[in-house]
Amino acid sequence: MIITRQMVVAEARTWDQVRYKHQGRDRFGVDCVGLVLCTTNALGLTDYHYSNYTRVPDGSEFLKHFELGGWTRIRIEDALPGDLLACKGGAYACHVALITEVGPMAAVIHAHASHHKVVEELLLHELKASIVAAFKTPGLD
């Protein structure tokens, strides 16, 4: 079965409003990494598991784990729905979001501690300015 970008977005959206839980990996609580892994694992795109990180992980190691899991680093402007954006919090990359829409109404879905849950929101200035890397999700064209 071919997994499409729309299928990744649809699966991620089934997690909307699930509460935030650091290193959570189920419908009772999930963090940003957990949302990405649960979404891609559910679709068979990866079986990678990564949970050995602190609340504010070291940025270089944080990004390296996505490459180990099969994500390919791409130019930020080339990222499409279903791909991953890595954002900094302070000095380091420590947050990820899945792109759900591109263009003038660009949006992402992510689990964020300050929201206390998974939310889909427009990619507005503050969040957009924090993007430091983009990764193509394994198995997507």
HUHU-V128138 format. One record per helix or strand of 3 or more residues. SS is the DSSP state (alpha for helix, beta for strand). FROM is the first residue (numbers start at 1). LEN is the number of residues. If there is no record, write none. Layout:
ss | from | len
SS | FROM | LEN
SS | FROM | LEN
This chain:
ss | from | len
alpha | 5 | 9
alpha | 32 | 11
alpha | 59 | 10
beta | 72 | 3
alpha | 76 | 3
beta | 84 | 6
beta | 92 | 10
alpha | 103 | 3
beta | 107 | 6
beta | 117 | 6
alpha | 125 | 5
beta | 131 | 6
